[in-house]
Amino acid sequence: MTEKRAYQGQCHCGAVRYTASTDLSGVADCNCSRCRRLGWIMQSVPEADFELHSGEDNLTLYRFNTEMIDHLFCKTCGIESFARGSDGNGNTMVMINVACLEDAPPIDRATIKHWDGANF
């Protein structure tokens, strides 16, 4: 999609703010019960490419299914702008919600990977 660069992200009210460095090459959506309802557009980044600037104390945790992913929501506005988990090799990853990034290019859902989370 684009070259790797640092994007600023935030929840709706701005209490949770972060920087994520990515090239947006792995953008995907998911059809699991949760993602389908939220309309997430996902991009995974290594923990080293993510920096939370503010709002750690304003996050609330939700886990479901295998409870392997920390879904983190802003207590004020309810937006989940990122989640934390591990990849298949045990590396800590952050899944960012591309819709929460400032200046991200428009995403055409017809051109991205579709993760079949409903049947995972």
C-alpha positions in Angstrom: 0.0 0.0 0.0 2.5 2.6 1.2 6.1 2.9 2.4 6.7 2.2 6.1 6.1 5.3 8.1 5.0 6.4 11.6 1.3 7.0 11.9 -0.4 8.7 14.8 -3.4 6.9 16.2 -6.0 7.6 18.8 -9.4 6.7 20.2 -12.3 8.9 19.4 -12.0 11.2 22.4 -8.2 11.4 22.2 -7.4 10.1 25.7 -5.6 7.1 24.1 -2.8 8.2 21.7 0.0 6.2 20.1 2.4 6.0 17.2 2.6 2.9 15.1 5.2 2.4 12.3 4.0 0.2 9.4 3.8 0.0 5.6 0.2 -1.1 5.8 1.0 -4.2 3.7 -0.9 -6.7 5.9 -4.2 -4.8 6.2 -7.1 -7.2 6.8 -10.6 -7.5 8.1 -12.2 -10.4 10.0 -15.6 -12.0 10.1 -15.6 -13.2 13.7 -18.5 -12.1 15.9 -16.6 -9.3 17.5 -14.7 -7.8 14.5 -17.8 -8.1 12.2 -19.8 -5.9 14.6 -17.0 -3.4 15.1 -16.0 -3.1 11.4 -12.3 -3.3 12.3 -9.6 -2.8 9.6 -6.5 -4.5 11.1 -2.8 -4.2 10.7 -0.4 -6.1 12.9 2.9 -4.4 14.0 5.7 -5.7 16.2 5.7 -4.4 19.7 8.9 -2.4 18.9 7.0 -0.5 16.2 4.3 0.7 18.6 4.5 3.4 21.3 1.7 4.3 23.5 1.9 8.0 24.4 -1.1 8.5 26.6 -4.1 6.8 28.0 -2.7 3.5 29.5 -4.7 4.3 32.7 -7.8 4.9 30.6 -7.8 1.5 29.0 -10.1 -1.4 30.0 -9.5 -5.0 29.0 -11.8 -7.5 27.3 -10.9 -11.0 26.4 -13.0 -13.6 24.7 -12.9 -17.1 23.0 -9.3 -18.3 23.6 -8.5 -15.2 25.7 -5.1 -14.8 23.9 -5.7 -11.2 22.7 -5.9 -8.2 25.0 -8.7 -6.1 23.5 -8.2 -2.6 25.0 -10.9 -0.1 25.0 -10.9 3.6 26.0 -13.0 3.9 29.2 -14.3 7.3 28.1 -15.4 6.8 24.5 -15.4 3.0 24.1 -13.2 2.9 21.0 -10.7 0.0 20.7 -7.9 1.6 18.7 -5.4 -1.3 19.2 -5.1 -4.7 20.8 -2.1 -6.7 22.1 -1.3 -10.4 21.6 1.4 -12.8 20.2 2.0 -14.1 16.8 2.5 -17.9 16.1 6.1 -17.7 17.2 5.4 -16.1 20.6 6.5 -12.5 19.5 4.5 -9.8 21.1 2.4 -7.9 18.5 0.1 -5.0 18.5 -3.0 -5.1 16.2 -3.9 -1.5 15.3 -7.2 -0.4 14.0 -6.3 1.4 10.8 -9.5 3.4 11.0 -8.0 5.1 14.1 -4.9 6.3 12.3 -4.5 9.9 11.3 -3.6 10.4 7.6 -3.9 6.7 6.7 -4.8 6.2 3.1 -8.3 5.1 2.2 -8.8 1.4 2.5 -10.8 -0.5 -0.1 -12.1 -3.6 1.7 -12.4 -5.4 -1.6 -8.6 -5.3 -2.0 -7.5 -6.5 1.5 -7.1 -9.9 3.1 -10.2 -11.3 4.7 -9.5 -13.4 7.9 -12.1 -16.1 8.5 -12.2 -15.7 12.2 -15.7 -17.0 12.4 -14.4 -20.5 11.6 -11.0 -20.3 13.4 
